Amino acid sequence: MNIDLTKTRYQTLLKIMYCGEWVLNSYKVKEDKIYKETDEFEQYIYSFAKEFGFDKWIEYDDESGKYFPTALMEGDLHKFIDKYNQRQKEI
C-alpha cells in the first residue's frame, strides 16, 4: 500500500508523531518494544523531511546515522505538550 502525502499532511504527520512519541517514550529509562517500534517508523517518516521541505524541523546526524527533531521543531511543538502537562496537573 502507498499513502500519498501533501506537504501539509506530512507536516501534520510530523506533529502527531512528535507529540505521540513523546507521550509514549519520554518517561522511559531504557528502550523497550514500543520504543523500538516507534523509533523505526519515526526514522522512516523523518527520512522524507528534506524532500518535503522540512529540513529545518528534522536533521540527520552522520555520527549516529539517525534523524532527529531540531530545536526549532521542538520549540514549535513542545507548546502542545506543555499545555497537555498543565491540563493533567489541573485534573
PyMOL Python script that loads the backbone (N, CA, C, O; Angstrom):
from pymol import cmd

cmd.read_pdbstr("""\
ATOM      1  N   MET A   1       0.844  -1.168   0.000  1.00  0.00           N
ATOM      2  CA  MET A   1       0.000   0.000   0.000  1.00  0.00           C
ATOM      3  C   MET A   1       0.892   1.234   0.000  1.00  0.00           C
ATOM      4  O   MET A   1       1.935   1.254   0.654  1.00  0.00           O
ATOM      5  N   ASN A   2       0.494   2.221  -0.707  1.00  0.00           N
ATOM      6  CA  ASN A   2       1.177   3.512  -0.697  1.00  0.00           C
ATOM      7  C   ASN A   2       0.220   4.576  -0.191  1.00  0.00           C
ATOM      8  O   ASN A   2      -0.976   4.542  -0.482  1.00  0.00           O
ATOM      9  N   ILE A   3       0.743   5.496   0.550  1.00  0.00           N
ATOM     10  CA  ILE A   3      -0.040   6.625   1.035  1.00  0.00           C
ATOM     11  C   ILE A   3       0.597   7.890   0.470  1.00  0.00           C
ATOM     12  O   ILE A   3       1.774   8.159   0.710  1.00  0.00           O
ATOM     13  N   ASP A   4      -0.168   8.650  -0.266  1.00  0.00           N
ATOM     14  CA  ASP A   4       0.338   9.901  -0.817  1.00  0.00           C
ATOM     15  C   ASP A   4       0.087  11.020   0.171  1.00  0.00           C
ATOM     16  O   ASP A   4      -1.013  11.163   0.704  1.00  0.00           O
ATOM     17  N   LEU A   5       1.118  11.810   0.410  1.00  0.00           N
ATOM     18  CA  LEU A   5       1.006  12.920   1.345  1.00  0.00           C
ATOM     19  C   LEU A   5       1.355  14.230   0.657  1.00  0.00           C
ATOM     20  O   LEU A   5       2.326  14.321  -0.095  1.00  0.00           O
ATOM     21  N   THR A   6       0.549  15.231   0.928  1.00  0.00           N
ATOM     22  CA  THR A   6       0.906  16.581   0.521  1.00  0.00           C
ATOM     23  C   THR A   6       1.874  17.132   1.563  1.00  0.00           C
ATOM     24  O   THR A   6       2.072  16.521   2.613  1.00  0.00           O
ATOM     25  N   LYS A   7       2.460  18.255   1.283  1.00  0.00           N
ATOM     26  CA  LYS A   7       3.369  18.890   2.245  1.00  0.00           C
ATOM     27  C   LYS A   7       2.625  19.187   3.552  1.00  0.00           C
ATOM     28  O   LYS A   7       3.173  18.991   4.637  1.00  0.00           O
ATOM     29  N   THR A   8       1.398  19.654   3.450  1.00  0.00           N
ATOM     30  CA  THR A   8       0.595  19.981   4.636  1.00  0.00           C
ATOM     31  C   THR A   8       0.293  18.729   5.455  1.00  0.00           C
ATOM     32  O   THR A   8       0.378  18.760   6.682  1.00  0.00           O
ATOM     33  N   ARG A   9      -0.054  17.647   4.800  1.00  0.00           N
ATOM     34  CA  ARG A   9      -0.354  16.404   5.523  1.00  0.00           C
ATOM     35  C   ARG A   9       0.910  15.797   6.122  1.00  0.00           C
ATOM     36  O   ARG A   9       0.864  15.199   7.196  1.00  0.00           O
ATOM     37  N   TYR A  10       2.022  15.948   5.440  1.00  0.00           N
ATOM     38  CA  TYR A  10       3.289  15.468   6.003  1.00  0.00           C
ATOM     39  C   TYR A  10       3.610  16.243   7.285  1.00  0.00           C
ATOM     40  O   TYR A  10       4.044  15.655   8.276  1.00  0.00           O
ATOM     41  N   GLN A  11       3.400  17.548   7.264  1.00  0.00           N
ATOM     42  CA  GLN A  11       3.648  18.353   8.458  1.00  0.00           C
ATOM     43  C   GLN A  11       2.715  17.927   9.589  1.00  0.00           C
ATOM     44  O   GLN A  11       3.135  17.859  10.744  1.00  0.00           O
ATOM     45  N   THR A  12       1.466  17.642   9.271  1.00  0.00           N
ATOM     46  CA  THR A  12       0.526  17.163  10.282  1.00  0.00           C
ATOM     47  C   THR A  12       0.998  15.834  10.862  1.00  0.00           C
ATOM     48  O   THR A  12       0.915  15.620  12.072  1.00  0.00           O
ATOM     49  N   LEU A  13       1.486  14.951  10.017  1.00  0.00           N
ATOM     50  CA  LEU A  13       2.017  13.673  10.480  1.00  0.00           C
ATOM     51  C   LEU A  13       3.217  13.883  11.400  1.00  0.00           C
ATOM     52  O   LEU A  13       3.338  13.201  12.418  1.00  0.00           O
ATOM     53  N   LEU A  14       4.099  14.812  11.057  1.00  0.00           N
ATOM     54  CA  LEU A  14       5.239  15.118  11.923  1.00  0.00           C
ATOM     55  C   LEU A  14       4.776  15.592  13.298  1.00  0.00           C
ATOM     56  O   LEU A  14       5.328  15.179  14.318  1.00  0.00           O
ATOM     57  N   LYS A  15       3.773  16.447  13.326  1.00  0.00           N
ATOM     58  CA  LYS A  15       3.248  16.961  14.597  1.00  0.00           C
ATOM     59  C   LYS A  15       2.699  15.821  15.455  1.00  0.00           C
ATOM     60  O   LYS A  15       3.010  15.713  16.641  1.00  0.00           O
ATOM     61  N   ILE A  16       1.884  14.982  14.839  1.00  0.00           N
ATOM     62  CA  ILE A  16       1.287  13.861  15.565  1.00  0.00           C
ATOM     63  C   ILE A  16       2.366  12.903  16.059  1.00  0.00           C
ATOM     64  O   ILE A  16       2.324  12.436  17.197  1.00  0.00           O
ATOM     65  N   MET A  17       3.332  12.618  15.190  1.00  0.00           N
ATOM     66  CA  MET A  17       4.401  11.692  15.568  1.00  0.00           C
ATOM     67  C   MET A  17       5.238  12.241  16.710  1.00  0.00           C
ATOM     68  O   MET A  17       5.545  11.513  17.654  1.00  0.00           O
ATOM     69  N   TYR A  18       5.610  13.500  16.644  1.00  0.00           N
ATOM     70  CA  TYR A  18       6.454  14.076  17.695  1.00  0.00           C
ATOM     71  C   TYR A  18       5.735  14.029  19.034  1.00  0.00           C
ATOM     72  O   TYR A  18       6.290  13.561  20.028  1.00  0.00           O
ATOM     73  N   CYS A  19       4.505  14.514  19.055  1.00  0.00           N
ATOM     74  CA  CYS A  19       3.764  14.567  20.320  1.00  0.00           C
ATOM     75  C   CYS A  19       3.427  13.160  20.819  1.00  0.00           C
ATOM     76  O   CYS A  19       3.544  12.882  22.013  1.00  0.00           O
ATOM     77  N   GLY A  20       3.017  12.289  19.931  1.00  0.00           N
ATOM     78  CA  GLY A  20       2.678  10.923  20.325  1.00  0.00           C
ATOM     79  C   GLY A  20       3.883  10.152  20.832  1.00  0.00           C
ATOM     80  O   GLY A  20       3.799   9.453  21.842  1.00  0.00           O
ATOM     81  N   GLU A  21       5.000  10.278  20.135  1.00  0.00           N
ATOM     82  CA  GLU A  21       6.215   9.590  20.561  1.00  0.00           C
ATOM     83  C   GLU A  21       6.672  10.116  21.912  1.00  0.00           C
ATOM     84  O   GLU A  21       7.152   9.350  22.748  1.00  0.00           O
ATOM     85  N   TRP A  22       6.529  11.400  22.128  1.00  0.00           N
ATOM     86  CA  TRP A  22       6.940  11.998  23.395  1.00  0.00           C
ATOM     87  C   TRP A  22       6.102  11.416  24.540  1.00  0.00           C
ATOM     88  O   TRP A  22       6.641  11.066  25.590  1.00  0.00           O
ATOM     89  N   VAL A  23       4.796  11.316  24.337  1.00  0.00           N
ATOM     90  CA  VAL A  23       3.924  10.759  25.374  1.00  0.00           C
ATOM     91  C   VAL A  23       4.264   9.287  25.628  1.00  0.00           C
ATOM     92  O   VAL A  23       4.290   8.848  26.778  1.00  0.00           O
ATOM     93  N   LEU A  24       4.520   8.536  24.574  1.00  0.00           N
ATOM     94  CA  LEU A  24       4.802   7.109  24.721  1.00  0.00           C
ATOM     95  C   LEU A  24       6.162   6.809  25.342  1.00  0.00           C
ATOM     96  O   LEU A  24       6.296   5.824  26.068  1.00  0.00           O
ATOM     97  N   ASN A  25       7.166   7.629  25.077  1.00  0.00           N
ATOM     98  CA  ASN A  25       8.530   7.231  25.408  1.00  0.00           C
ATOM     99  C   ASN A  25       9.347   8.190  26.263  1.00  0.00           C
ATOM    100  O   ASN A  25      10.418   7.806  26.732  1.00  0.00           O
ATOM    101  N   SER A  26       8.903   9.395  26.481  1.00  0.00           N
ATOM    102  CA  SER A  26       9.759  10.386  27.157  1.00  0.00           C
ATOM    103  C   SER A  26      10.090  10.034  28.604  1.00  0.00           C
ATOM    104  O   SER A  26      11.124  10.465  29.115  1.00  0.00           O
ATOM    105  N   TYR A  27       9.259   9.281  29.261  1.00  0.00           N
ATOM    106  CA  TYR A  27       9.472   8.964  30.676  1.00  0.00           C
ATOM    107  C   TYR A  27      10.330   7.713  30.893  1.00  0.00           C
ATOM    108  O   TYR A  27      10.698   7.402  32.026  1.00  0.00           O
ATOM    109  N   LYS A  28      10.643   7.009  29.827  1.00  0.00           N
ATOM    110  CA  LYS A  28      11.331   5.718  29.949  1.00  0.00           C
ATOM    111  C   LYS A  28      12.827   5.896  30.186  1.00  0.00           C
ATOM    112  O   LYS A  28      13.434   6.856  29.711  1.00  0.00           O
ATOM    113  N   VAL A  29      13.403   4.968  30.916  1.00  0.00           N
ATOM    114  CA  VAL A  29      14.839   5.000  31.179  1.00  0.00           C
ATOM    115  C   VAL A  29      15.598   3.978  30.348  1.00  0.00           C
ATOM    116  O   VAL A  29      16.829   3.995  30.319  1.00  0.00           O
ATOM    117  N   LYS A  30      14.874   3.083  29.666  1.00  0.00           N
ATOM    118  CA  LYS A  30      15.532   2.133  28.775  1.00  0.00           C
ATOM    119  C   LYS A  30      14.598   1.836  27.600  1.00  0.00           C
ATOM    120  O   LYS A  30      13.388   2.050  27.674  1.00  0.00           O
ATOM    121  N   GLU A  31      15.189   1.342  26.528  1.00  0.00           N
ATOM    122  CA  GLU A  31      14.419   1.015  25.342  1.00  0.00           C
ATOM    123  C   GLU A  31      13.587  -0.241  25.581  1.00  0.00           C
ATOM    124  O   GLU A  31      14.040  -1.193  26.216  1.00  0.00           O
ATOM    125  N   ASP A  32      12.372  -0.225  25.064  1.00  0.00           N
ATOM    126  CA  ASP A  32      11.512  -1.394  25.122  1.00  0.00           C
ATOM    127  C   ASP A  32      10.901  -1.623  23.742  1.00  0.00           C
ATOM    128  O   ASP A  32      11.273  -0.952  22.779  1.00  0.00           O
ATOM    129  N   LYS A  33       9.983  -2.550  23.646  1.00  0.00           N
ATOM    130  CA  LYS A  33       9.385  -2.907  22.359  1.00  0.00           C
ATOM    131  C   LYS A  33       8.703  -1.716  21.692  1.00  0.00           C
ATOM    132  O   LYS A  33       8.892  -1.483  20.498  1.00  0.00           O
ATOM    133  N   ILE A  34       7.917  -0.968  22.449  1.00  0.00           N
ATOM    134  CA  ILE A  34       7.204   0.176  21.869  1.00  0.00           C
ATOM    135  C   ILE A  34       8.190   1.238  21.393  1.00  0.00           C
ATOM    136  O   ILE A  34       8.004   1.826  20.327  1.00  0.00           O
ATOM    137  N   TYR A  35       9.234   1.485  22.176  1.00  0.00           N
ATOM    138  CA  TYR A  35      10.242   2.456  21.752  1.00  0.00           C
ATOM    139  C   TYR A  35      10.865   2.019  20.425  1.00  0.00           C
ATOM    140  O   TYR A  35      10.999   2.827  19.506  1.00  0.00           O
ATOM    141  N   LYS A  36      11.238   0.771  20.326  1.00  0.00           N
ATOM    142  CA  LYS A  36      11.884   0.270  19.107  1.00  0.00           C
ATOM    143  C   LYS A  36      10.950   0.375  17.907  1.00  0.00           C
ATOM    144  O   LYS A  36      11.378   0.755  16.817  1.00  0.00           O
ATOM    145  N   GLU A  37       9.674   0.040  18.103  1.00  0.00           N
ATOM    146  CA  GLU A  37       8.697   0.136  17.014  1.00  0.00           C
ATOM    147  C   GLU A  37       8.492   1.579  16.573  1.00  0.00           C
ATOM    148  O   GLU A  37       8.504   1.878  15.379  1.00  0.00           O
ATOM    149  N   THR A  38       8.306   2.464  17.534  1.00  0.00           N
ATOM    150  CA  THR A  38       8.052   3.862  17.177  1.00  0.00           C
ATOM    151  C   THR A  38       9.292   4.513  16.597  1.00  0.00           C
ATOM    152  O   THR A  38       9.191   5.324  15.677  1.00  0.00           O
ATOM    153  N   ASP A  39      10.460   4.173  17.119  1.00  0.00           N
ATOM    154  CA  ASP A  39      11.696   4.756  16.603  1.00  0.00           C
ATOM    155  C   ASP A  39      11.936   4.339  15.152  1.00  0.00           C
ATOM    156  O   ASP A  39      12.328   5.160  14.323  1.00  0.00           O
ATOM    157  N   GLU A  40      11.704   3.093  14.855  1.00  0.00           N
ATOM    158  CA  GLU A  40      11.904   2.600  13.484  1.00  0.00           C
ATOM    159  C   GLU A  40      10.977   3.339  12.513  1.00  0.00           C
ATOM    160  O   GLU A  40      11.414   3.794  11.456  1.00  0.00           O
ATOM    161  N   PHE A  41       9.713   3.455  12.872  1.00  0.00           N
ATOM    162  CA  PHE A  41       8.757   4.144  11.996  1.00  0.00           C
ATOM    163  C   PHE A  41       9.073   5.635  11.911  1.00  0.00           C
ATOM    164  O   PHE A  41       9.008   6.234  10.838  1.00  0.00           O
ATOM    165  N   GLU A  42       9.410   6.217  13.043  1.00  0.00           N
ATOM    166  CA  GLU A  42       9.759   7.633  13.079  1.00  0.00           C
ATOM    167  C   GLU A  42      10.953   7.922  12.163  1.00  0.00           C
ATOM    168  O   GLU A  42      10.936   8.901  11.418  1.00  0.00           O
ATOM    169  N   GLN A  43      11.967   7.093  12.214  1.00  0.00           N
ATOM    170  CA  GLN A  43      13.134   7.274  11.344  1.00  0.00           C
ATOM    171  C   GLN A  43      12.734   7.211   9.871  1.00  0.00           C
ATOM    172  O   GLN A  43      13.229   7.985   9.051  1.00  0.00           O
ATOM    173  N   TYR A  44      11.846   6.296   9.548  1.00  0.00           N
ATOM    174  CA  TYR A  44      11.366   6.178   8.169  1.00  0.00           C
ATOM    175  C   TYR A  44      10.663   7.463   7.723  1.00  0.00           C
ATOM    176  O   TYR A  44      10.959   7.996   6.654  1.00  0.00           O
ATOM    177  N   ILE A  45       9.744   7.952   8.534  1.00  0.00           N
ATOM    178  CA  ILE A  45       8.997   9.166   8.184  1.00  0.00           C
ATOM    179  C   ILE A  45       9.923  10.385   8.158  1.00  0.00           C
ATOM    180  O   ILE A  45       9.829  11.219   7.258  1.00  0.00           O
ATOM    181  N   TYR A  46      10.810  10.484   9.137  1.00  0.00           N
ATOM    182  CA  TYR A  46      11.746  11.609   9.179  1.00  0.00           C
ATOM    183  C   TYR A  46      12.669  11.634   7.959  1.00  0.00           C
ATOM    184  O   TYR A  46      13.146  12.699   7.568  1.00  0.00           O
ATOM    185  N   SER A  47      12.922  10.482   7.362  1.00  0.00           N
ATOM    186  CA  SER A  47      13.834  10.422   6.220  1.00  0.00           C
ATOM    187  C   SER A  47      13.307  11.196   5.012  1.00  0.00           C
ATOM    188  O   SER A  47      14.070  11.490   4.091  1.00  0.00           O
ATOM    189  N   PHE A  48      12.032  11.525   5.001  1.00  0.00           N
ATOM    190  CA  PHE A  48      11.436  12.280   3.895  1.00  0.00           C
ATOM    191  C   PHE A  48      11.391  13.793   4.153  1.00  0.00           C
ATOM    192  O   PHE A  48      10.899  14.546   3.313  1.00  0.00           O
ATOM    193  N   ALA A  49      11.890  14.234   5.287  1.00  0.00           N
ATOM    194  CA  ALA A  49      11.765  15.640   5.679  1.00  0.00           C
ATOM    195  C   ALA A  49      12.354  16.603   4.645  1.00  0.00           C
ATOM    196  O   ALA A  49      11.715  17.591   4.284  1.00  0.00           O
ATOM    197  N   LYS A  50      13.534  16.325   4.182  1.00  0.00           N
ATOM    198  CA  LYS A  50      14.172  17.217   3.214  1.00  0.00           C
ATOM    199  C   LYS A  50      13.360  17.271   1.923  1.00  0.00           C
ATOM    200  O   LYS A  50      13.177  18.341   1.342  1.00  0.00           O
ATOM    201  N   GLU A  51      12.879  16.127   1.484  1.00  0.00           N
ATOM    202  CA  GLU A  51      12.075  16.055   0.261  1.00  0.00           C
ATOM    203  C   GLU A  51      10.816  16.906   0.362  1.00  0.00           C
ATOM    204  O   GLU A  51      10.378  17.487  -0.631  1.00  0.00           O
ATOM    205  N   PHE A  52      10.229  16.983   1.559  1.00  0.00           N
ATOM    206  CA  PHE A  52       9.021  17.769   1.777  1.00  0.00           C
ATOM    207  C   PHE A  52       9.323  19.217   2.186  1.00  0.00           C
ATOM    208  O   PHE A  52       8.402  20.011   2.375  1.00  0.00           O
ATOM    209  N   GLY A  53      10.603  19.559   2.321  1.00  0.00           N
ATOM    210  CA  GLY A  53      10.972  20.920   2.688  1.00  0.00           C
ATOM    211  C   GLY A  53      10.969  21.189   4.179  1.00  0.00           C
ATOM    212  O   GLY A  53      10.804  22.335   4.599  1.00  0.00           O
ATOM    213  N   PHE A  54      11.149  20.148   4.994  1.00  0.00           N
ATOM    214  CA  PHE A  54      11.149  20.307   6.447  1.00  0.00           C
ATOM    215  C   PHE A  54      12.521  20.046   7.051  1.00  0.00           C
ATOM    216  O   PHE A  54      12.624  19.547   8.172  1.00  0.00           O
ATOM    217  N   ASP A  55      13.563  20.377   6.322  1.00  0.00           N
ATOM    218  CA  ASP A  55      14.918  20.172   6.848  1.00  0.00           C
ATOM    219  C   ASP A  55      15.248  21.141   7.976  1.00  0.00           C
ATOM    220  O   ASP A  55      16.280  20.990   8.628  1.00  0.00           O
ATOM    221  N   LYS A  56      14.394  22.134   8.220  1.00  0.00           N
ATOM    222  CA  LYS A  56      14.574  22.993   9.394  1.00  0.00           C
ATOM    223  C   LYS A  56      13.947  22.354  10.634  1.00  0.00           C
ATOM    224  O   LYS A  56      14.205  22.787  11.757  1.00  0.00           O
ATOM    225  N   TRP A  57      13.131  21.334  10.430  1.00  0.00           N
ATOM    226  CA  TRP A  57      12.483  20.619  11.533  1.00  0.00           C
ATOM    227  C   TRP A  57      13.176  19.306  11.858  1.00  0.00           C
ATOM    228  O   TRP A  57      13.185  18.868  13.008  1.00  0.00           O
ATOM    229  N   ILE A  58      13.754  18.681  10.842  1.00  0.00           N
ATOM    230  CA  ILE A  58      14.387  17.368  11.021  1.00  0.00           C
ATOM    231  C   ILE A  58      15.811  17.448  10.484  1.00  0.00           C
ATOM    232  O   ILE A  58      16.044  17.950   9.385  1.00  0.00           O
ATOM    233  N   GLU A  59      16.761  16.946  11.270  1.00  0.00           N
ATOM    234  CA  GLU A  59      18.154  16.937  10.819  1.00  0.00           C
ATOM    235  C   GLU A  59      18.715  15.531  10.926  1.00  0.00           C
ATOM    236  O   GLU A  59      18.285  14.726  11.752  1.00  0.00           O
ATOM    237  N   TYR A  60      19.675  15.263  10.077  1.00  0.00           N
ATOM    238  CA  TYR A  60      20.328  13.955  10.069  1.00  0.00           C
ATOM    239  C   TYR A  60      21.670  14.073  10.758  1.00  0.00           C
ATOM    240  O   TYR A  60      22.446  14.988  10.479  1.00  0.00           O
ATOM    241  N   ASP A  61      21.940  13.145  11.657  1.00  0.00           N
ATOM    242  CA  ASP A  61      23.209  13.116  12.375  1.00  0.00           C
ATOM    243  C   ASP A  61      24.078  12.003  11.781  1.00  0.00           C
ATOM    244  O   ASP A  61      23.767  10.819  11.916  1.00  0.00           O
ATOM    245  N   ASP A  62      25.158  12.399  11.129  1.00  0.00           N
ATOM    246  CA  ASP A  62      26.046  11.425  10.482  1.00  0.00           C
ATOM    247  C   ASP A  62      26.642  10.431  11.470  1.00  0.00           C
ATOM    248  O   ASP A  62      26.787   9.248  11.162  1.00  0.00           O
ATOM    249  N   GLU A  63      26.984  10.917  12.652  1.00  0.00           N
ATOM    250  CA  GLU A  63      27.647  10.054  13.635  1.00  0.00           C
ATOM    251  C   GLU A  63      26.753   8.898  14.083  1.00  0.00           C
ATOM    252  O   GLU A  63      27.198   7.752  14.152  1.00  0.00           O
ATOM    253  N   SER A  64      25.499   9.205  14.386  1.00  0.00           N
ATOM    254  CA  SER A  64      24.585   8.155  14.853  1.00  0.00           C
ATOM    255  C   SER A  64      23.854   7.471  13.706  1.00  0.00           C
ATOM    256  O   SER A  64      23.333   6.367  13.861  1.00  0.00           O
ATOM    257  N   GLY A  65      23.819   8.136  12.552  1.00  0.00           N
ATOM    258  CA  GLY A  65      23.085   7.592  11.418  1.00  0.00           C
ATOM    259  C   GLY A  65      21.580   7.672  11.595  1.00  0.00           C
ATOM    260  O   GLY A  65      20.832   6.857  11.056  1.00  0.00           O
ATOM    261  N   LYS A  66      21.141   8.686  12.372  1.00  0.00           N
ATOM    262  CA  LYS A  66      19.714   8.817  12.671  1.00  0.00           C
ATOM    263  C   LYS A  66      19.243  10.248  12.418  1.00  0.00           C
ATOM    264  O   LYS A  66      20.027  11.197  12.376  1.00  0.00           O
ATOM    265  N   TYR A  67      17.928  10.354  12.252  1.00  0.00           N
ATOM    266  CA  TYR A  67      17.266  11.651  12.116  1.00  0.00           C
ATOM    267  C   TYR A  67      16.752  12.089  13.478  1.00  0.00           C
ATOM    268  O   TYR A  67      16.336  11.271  14.299  1.00  0.00           O
ATOM    269  N   PHE A  68      16.789  13.401  13.699  1.00  0.00           N
ATOM    270  CA  PHE A  68      16.323  13.962  14.969  1.00  0.00           C
ATOM    271  C   PHE A  68      15.546  15.249  14.728  1.00  0.00           C
ATOM    272  O   PHE A  68      15.816  15.971  13.769  1.00  0.00           O
ATOM    273  N   PRO A  69      14.570  15.539  15.609  1.00  0.00           N
ATOM    274  CA  PRO A  69      13.911  16.841  15.551  1.00  0.00           C
ATOM    275  C   PRO A  69      14.924  17.935  15.892  1.00  0.00           C
ATOM    276  O   PRO A  69      15.779  17.752  16.758  1.00  0.00           O
ATOM    277  N   THR A  70      14.820  19.054  15.215  1.00  0.00           N
ATOM    278  CA  THR A  70      15.683  20.191  15.525  1.00  0.00           C
ATOM    279  C   THR A  70      15.108  20.958  16.710  1.00  0.00           C
ATOM    280  O   THR A  70      13.979  20.713  17.135  1.00  0.00           O
ATOM    281  N   ALA A  71      15.889  21.878  17.229  1.00  0.00           N
ATOM    282  CA  ALA A  71      15.404  22.739  18.320  1.00  0.00           C
ATOM    283  C   ALA A  71      14.202  23.550  17.848  1.00  0.00           C
ATOM    284  O   ALA A  71      13.294  23.826  18.631  1.00  0.00           O
ATOM    285  N   LEU A  72      14.192  23.931  16.582  1.00  0.00           N
ATOM    286  CA  LEU A  72      13.052  24.683  16.042  1.00  0.00           C
ATOM    287  C   LEU A  72      11.777  23.849  16.101  1.00  0.00           C
ATOM    288  O   LEU A  72      10.736  24.336  16.541  1.00  0.00           O
ATOM    289  N   MET A  73      11.854  22.604  15.663  1.00  0.00           N
ATOM    290  CA  MET A  73      10.677  21.732  15.713  1.00  0.00           C
ATOM    291  C   MET A  73      10.223  21.531  17.153  1.00  0.00           C
ATOM    292  O   MET A  73       9.033  21.625  17.455  1.00  0.00           O
ATOM    293  N   GLU A  74      11.164  21.255  18.030  1.00  0.00           N
ATOM    294  CA  GLU A  74      10.808  21.056  19.437  1.00  0.00           C
ATOM    295  C   GLU A  74      10.145  22.303  20.007  1.00  0.00           C
ATOM    296  O   GLU A  74       9.161  22.203  20.740  1.00  0.00           O
ATOM    297  N   GLY A  75      10.674  23.473  19.677  1.00  0.00           N
ATOM    298  CA  GLY A  75      10.075  24.720  20.152  1.00  0.00           C
ATOM    299  C   GLY A  75       8.676  24.935  19.608  1.00  0.00           C
ATOM    300  O   GLY A  75       7.784  25.385  20.327  1.00  0.00           O
ATOM    301  N   ASP A  76       8.486  24.609  18.325  1.00  0.00           N
ATOM    302  CA  ASP A  76       7.178  24.781  17.697  1.00  0.00           C
ATOM    303  C   ASP A  76       6.138  23.817  18.267  1.00  0.00           C
ATOM    304  O   ASP A  76       4.962  24.167  18.367  1.00  0.00           O
ATOM    305  N   LEU A  77       6.556  22.617  18.636  1.00  0.00           N
ATOM    306  CA  LEU A  77       5.589  21.589  19.036  1.00  0.00           C
ATOM    307  C   LEU A  77       5.509  21.329  20.529  1.00  0.00           C
ATOM    308  O   LEU A  77       4.493  20.827  21.012  1.00  0.00           O
ATOM    309  N   HIS A  78       6.548  21.656  21.262  1.00  0.00           N
ATOM    310  CA  HIS A  78       6.518  21.341  22.690  1.00  0.00           C
ATOM    311  C   HIS A  78       5.472  22.164  23.442  1.00  0.00           C
ATOM    312  O   HIS A  78       5.077  21.803  24.551  1.00  0.00           O
ATOM    313  N   LYS A  79       5.030  23.253  22.850  1.00  0.00           N
ATOM    314  CA  LYS A  79       3.982  24.052  23.499  1.00  0.00           C
ATOM    315  C   LYS A  79       2.701  23.229  23.679  1.00  0.00           C
ATOM    316  O   LYS A  79       1.957  23.439  24.636  1.00  0.00           O
ATOM    317  N   PHE A  80       2.448  22.297  22.759  1.00  0.00           N
ATOM    318  CA  PHE A  80       1.265  21.436  22.888  1.00  0.00           C
ATOM    319  C   PHE A  80       1.443  20.450  24.036  1.00  0.00           C
ATOM    320  O   PHE A  80       0.503  20.170  24.779  1.00  0.00           O
ATOM    321  N   ILE A  81       2.639  19.936  24.169  1.00  0.00           N
ATOM    322  CA  ILE A  81       2.938  19.016  25.266  1.00  0.00           C
ATOM    323  C   ILE A  81       2.857  19.751  26.600  1.00  0.00           C
ATOM    324  O   ILE A  81       2.351  19.208  27.582  1.00  0.00           O
ATOM    325  N   ASP A  82       3.352  20.976  26.635  1.00  0.00           N
ATOM    326  CA  ASP A  82       3.270  21.782  27.852  1.00  0.00           C
ATOM    327  C   ASP A  82       1.817  22.029  28.253  1.00  0.00           C
ATOM    328  O   ASP A  82       1.476  21.959  29.434  1.00  0.00           O
ATOM    329  N   LYS A  83       0.958  22.319  27.266  1.00  0.00           N
ATOM    330  CA  LYS A  83      -0.467  22.514  27.556  1.00  0.00           C
ATOM    331  C   LYS A  83      -1.087  21.228  28.093  1.00  0.00           C
ATOM    332  O   LYS A  83      -1.883  21.258  29.031  1.00  0.00           O
ATOM    333  N   TYR A  84      -0.717  20.106  27.492  1.00  0.00           N
ATOM    334  CA  TYR A  84      -1.210  18.812  27.952  1.00  0.00           C
ATOM    335  C   TYR A  84      -0.782  18.569  29.404  1.00  0.00           C
ATOM    336  O   TYR A  84      -1.600  18.190  30.242  1.00  0.00           O
ATOM    337  N   ASN A  85       0.489  18.788  29.691  1.00  0.00           N
ATOM    338  CA  ASN A  85       1.001  18.577  31.045  1.00  0.00           C
ATOM    339  C   ASN A  85       0.301  19.490  32.051  1.00  0.00           C
ATOM    340  O   ASN A  85      -0.030  19.065  33.158  1.00  0.00           O
ATOM    341  N   GLN A  86       0.081  20.730  31.666  1.00  0.00           N
ATOM    342  CA  GLN A  86      -0.596  21.669  32.565  1.00  0.00           C
ATOM    343  C   GLN A  86      -2.024  21.204  32.833  1.00  0.00           C
ATOM    344  O   GLN A  86      -2.498  21.270  33.967  1.00  0.00           O
ATOM    345  N   ARG A  87      -2.697  20.743  31.808  1.00  0.00           N
ATOM    346  CA  ARG A  87      -4.073  20.259  31.977  1.00  0.00           C
ATOM    347  C   ARG A  87      -4.115  19.036  32.898  1.00  0.00           C
ATOM    348  O   ARG A  87      -5.034  18.901  33.705  1.00  0.00           O
ATOM    349  N   GLN A  88      -3.131  18.154  32.780  1.00  0.00           N
ATOM    350  CA  GLN A  88      -3.087  16.975  33.646  1.00  0.00           C
ATOM    351  C   GLN A  88      -2.904  17.372  35.111  1.00  0.00           C
ATOM    352  O   GLN A  88      -3.445  16.720  36.004  1.00  0.00           O
ATOM    353  N   LYS A  89      -2.152  18.427  35.354  1.00  0.00           N
ATOM    354  CA  LYS A  89      -1.958  18.912  36.726  1.00  0.00           C
ATOM    355  C   LYS A  89      -3.253  19.459  37.299  1.00  0.00           C
ATOM    356  O   LYS A  89      -3.506  19.343  38.498  1.00  0.00           O
ATOM    357  N   GLU A  90      -4.081  20.062  36.434  1.00  0.00           N
ATOM    358  CA  GLU A  90      -5.340  20.668  36.873  1.00  0.00           C
ATOM    359  C   GLU A  90      -6.389  19.620  37.198  1.00  0.00           C
ATOM    360  O   GLU A  90      -7.292  19.862  37.999  1.00  0.00           O
ATOM    361  N   ILE A  91      -6.269  18.471  36.585  1.00  0.00           N
ATOM    362  CA  ILE A  91      -7.286  17.408  36.786  1.00  0.00           C
ATOM    363  C   ILE A  91      -7.052  16.749  38.071  1.00  0.00           C
ATOM    364  O   ILE A  91      -7.787  15.832  38.437  1.00  0.00           O
TER     365      ILE A  91
END
""", "prot")
cmd.dss("prot")
cmd.show_as("cartoon", "prot")
cmd.util.cbc("prot")
cmd.orient("prot")
